[in-house]
Amino acid sequence: MNKIISLALLAAGVILLYFGYQEKQSVGSQVSEAITNQPTDNAIWFIIAGVVAVIIGAGGLFFAGRK
């Protein structure tokens, strides 16, 4: 995998994690979590997508020099 693509995935993953955290801390999510005891679907999907992108990006950077 190209290092530029790996860096882009890593940066996108960090941004998605940030948005997921912000979504989880929002008033609507806090109310929903108080009622259902679960965060909103948007927060969960942002966090999952962010973790996957960070793992793929970091793996691409780590294994880029190895063949």
HUBELGI-V578353 format. One record per backbone hydrogen bond with DSSP energy under -0.5 kcal/mol. NH is the residue of the N-H (numbers start at 0). CO is the residue of the C=O. If there is no record, write none. Layout:
NH:CO + NH:CO
This chain:
5:1 + 6:2 + 7:3 + 8:4 + 9:5 + 10:6 + 11:7 + 12:8 + 13:9 + 14:10 + 15:11 + 16:12 + 17:13 + 18:14 + 19:15 + 20:16 + 21:17 + 22:18 + 23:19 + 24:20 + 25:21 + 25:22 + 29:25 + 30:26 + 31:27 + 32:28 + 33:29 + 34:30 + 35:31 + 36:32 + 43:39 + 44:40 + 45:41 + 46:42 + 47:43 + 48:44 + 49:45 + 50:46 + 51:47 + 52:48 + 53:49 + 54:50 + 55:51 + 56:52 + 57:53 + 58:54 + 59:55 + 60:56 + 61:57 + 62:58 + 65:62
